[in-house]
């Protein structure tokens, strides 16, 4: 008991918590990210950003 207390005093206590188990059952797709980038998921901010990206792509300076 006193060894544990001495160890805690000398080296401190770390509260790391329990490592979470990874759930590999989830399917990760690029479809969600793509729809967000294209503004297809009805978010006003995403639609606005998609419009800006499209305008930048259509500039003469961006075409090769």
Secondary structure as UniProt FT lines:
FT   HELIX           2..11
FT   TURN            24..25
FT   HELIX           31..37
FT   TURN            38..41
FT   HELIX           44..58
FT   HELIX           60..62
//
